[in-house]
């Protein structure tokens, strides 16, 4: 049940990150939302929670860090895909 909760939270955070970055013009990419949400939540949430002194408890600082991490992952992925698609002169 915990794993299902983590995946659903990751999907939610990843979808919100895509809306913030502006990648949702063509719709939400749920694969990217899951990867960015879970990866960003793990790294960003853990780092911010530890810096804030909250430990591993669920606190607002961890949720904000999760969103920040997902935004960074989504923006980096968008930049990488745009760089690959750009024509080489």
N, C-alpha and C positions, 0 to 999 in steps of 0.2 A: 504494500500500500504506500509506503514511503517513496518507492521508486516512481510509482504513478504520479504522486504529488510533485516530485521533483521535475518530472517530464512536463506535466501540465503547467507548472509555474514557469519553467523554461520557455515553453511555447508562448505563454502570455507575455513574458518579459521580452522575448525576441520579437514578437509582433509589435509591441509598443516601441521597441528600438527601431524597427523598420519604419513605423509611422513618423518618428522623430527625425530620422535621417532623411526621409523623403523617398525611400525606395518603394513605397507601396503604390506608386502610380499605376503599375501593371498588376496590382494585387499583391497580397502577402505571399512570399515564398516560404511555405511552412517548413521545408527542410532547413533553410537558412535560419528561420526563426527558432527551430529546435536547437540547432547547433550553436547559434549565437546566444540564445537564452541560457542553455545549460552551461556552456563553456564560460560565457561572461558572468553568469551568476556564481559559478564556482570560484573563478579567479577574482572578479571584482568584489563580490560579496564577502569572500574570505579575507581579502586584503583590507577592505574598508572596516570590517568588523574588528579585525585584530588591531588596526591602527586606532580605532575609536575606543578600544579597551573593552568591547562587549563580549569578547571571546567568540564562541561558536553559537551563541544564542540568537534566535530570530529577533532582530531589532530593526528599527527604521534605517540605521546606518548600513546594515547589510543589504536591505532591499534597495536602497539608493545605489550602493556599490554594485549590486546585481544589474541594475538598469544601466549604470555607467559602463560596466564591462560589456554588456550586450551591445550598447551603442558603439563602442570602440570596435568590437568584432564585426558588426554590420558595416560600419564605415570603412574598415580595412578591407573587407570582402568586396564592397562596391568599388573601391579604388583599384583593387587588384584586377577585377573583371574589366573595368574601364581601361586600364593600362594594357591588358591583353587584347582588347578589341580595337585599340587605337592603331591607325595605319602607320607603318614605319616609312619614313621618307628617305 
